[in-house]
Amino acid sequence: LVTEIAENRPRLFWISTSYVPDEDQYVDDVAQIFEAAKDHGAALAVGGAALTESLRKRMKFHAYCDTLAHLETFASTIRGNSQN
């Protein structure tokens, strides 16, 4: 995923997580994705049933979206910022 961010340079990268077998590894992996997103000018949005409040507190991300509607709203703010 880090390579994809570097190569494709998206403005928004979304991760939806439904299962986390190893929370420590997951937090480390998401931290690497967050840094890649930040370094390449992308926002990292996360969501999914597995992202409990306690897990989210350990993670780095730009936005947490409970629903796809929340993601759409967040994406519209990014789209709006590019037009300025």
C-alpha positions in Angstrom: 0.0 0.0 0.0 2.9 2.4 0.7 4.3 1.7 -2.7 0.9 2.3 -4.3 0.6 5.7 -2.6 4.1 6.7 -3.8 3.4 5.6 -7.3 -0.2 6.8 -7.8 -0.2 9.8 -5.5 -3.9 9.8 -4.6 -5.3 12.8 -2.7 -7.3 10.4 -0.5 -6.5 6.9 0.7 -9.2 4.9 2.5 -8.7 1.8 4.6 -11.7 -0.1 5.8 -10.9 -2.8 8.4 -13.2 -5.5 9.5 -10.8 -7.7 11.4 -7.5 -7.1 13.2 -5.6 -10.3 14.2 -2.7 -8.4 15.8 -3.4 -4.9 17.0 0.3 -3.9 17.5 1.2 -5.0 14.0 -1.9 -3.2 12.6 -1.0 0.0 14.3 2.6 -0.2 13.0 1.4 -0.9 9.5 -1.1 2.0 9.5 1.6 4.3 10.8 3.7 3.4 7.8 0.7 4.1 5.5 0.0 7.3 7.3 3.6 8.6 6.8 3.5 7.6 3.1 0.2 9.4 2.7 1.5 12.5 4.5 4.8 12.5 2.5 2.9 12.4 -0.8 0.2 14.9 0.0 -2.6 12.4 0.6 -5.2 12.2 3.4 -5.6 8.9 5.1 -9.2 8.1 6.1 -10.0 4.9 8.1 -13.1 3.1 9.0 -14.6 -0.3 9.5 -16.1 -2.5 12.2 -12.8 -3.5 13.7 -11.7 0.0 14.6 -12.7 0.3 18.2 -12.2 3.5 20.0 -9.2 2.1 22.0 -7.6 0.9 18.7 -8.2 4.3 17.0 -6.5 6.1 19.9 -3.3 4.3 19.0 -3.4 5.0 15.3 -2.4 7.9 13.1 -4.8 9.0 10.4 -6.4 12.2 9.1 -10.1 11.2 9.4 -12.2 8.4 10.9 -15.4 7.7 9.0 -18.2 5.6 10.5 -20.0 5.4 7.2 -19.4 5.8 3.5 -21.5 9.0 3.8 -18.9 10.4 6.2 -16.2 9.4 3.8 -18.0 11.2 1.0 -18.3 14.3 3.1 -14.6 14.2 4.0 -13.7 13.6 0.4 -15.7 16.7 -0.7 -13.6 18.9 1.7 -10.5 17.6 -0.1 -11.9 18.2 -3.5 -13.0 21.7 -2.4 -9.5 22.5 -1.2 -8.0 21.8 -4.5 -10.1 24.3 -6.3 -8.7 27.2 -4.2 
